[in-house]
Amino acid sequence: MSQPFPQSSASPTLGKVALFIGLRAGLLLGIAQSIIIIYQNHGPDSVYVLLTGPLSLLLWVSAFLGSGYLTARRSGKVSAGTLAGLWAGLIGGVFTAGTILFETISYYWGYYDFETIIAVLAASLTGLILLILLTMGAGTGLGSLGGLIGQSFFKRTPLPPLTQYQQQNEPPQQQTQTK
């Protein structure tokens, strides 16, 4: 009768590292994108407003690549970088969608009646859900790309020695006699 494989404790820590880095990157990304959105809507009409689009794209790409890179560099697994990118995309997308929803409500609040505002919000929700799905997909793809880069910088440590329990369960080796 064969014994089951010992359970590895690497999976929970791998998920925790990906979650921690993904949440941190997603929050920073959401806050930065919200500042950019508010600046676009309420800032001065200047040439700098035209730079917010490329700045946003650079921000999203670097956050997704960075979260995948940092996670894979810590864990040595590309899958952890993919998971971190997914978390960063989810949190950043939800935060950005919330800011867009708030800006939409504040724009229409004083000028239109309540039914018109509800109709605009209902129409906007489809686009916001697609925005969240798009950021999750881009985060997954770019997080795995960052994970590939980060995996190459992973410092491999030697495996710990076998515990006494694992040494006892090994089958005995046959000794050959030499004459």
C-alpha angles and dihedrals in degrees: 000000000000122000120234119254114267113259113252118227091205095089099066093046090046090055092045092052091048092047094048096048093040093051092047093048091045093051093048090046093049093048093047093047091048090054089050092050093049091047090051092051101038106019128100120287099252141129090268092070088067090059094058093082096057090039090055092049092049090047095052095045094047092047093052094045091044095050091050092045096050094046095048091045090056098041105027093227128112090207090064090054089050091051092048090052090050091052092046090051093048096048095040091047094049092047092048093045089052091052092049090049091050092048091049092052093046092049096052099034102091100032107047138043123259096259092056091049091051091049092050091048092049090052091046095051093070091054092046092051089051089049091055091048090048093051091048091051094046090046091052094049098042092040090057090048090051088046091057090053093045094048090063089059094049112123108224115216122201116263115261116254118269115271120241091254093057092047092053093052094055114105113255115261118234115242119220120215119226123203 
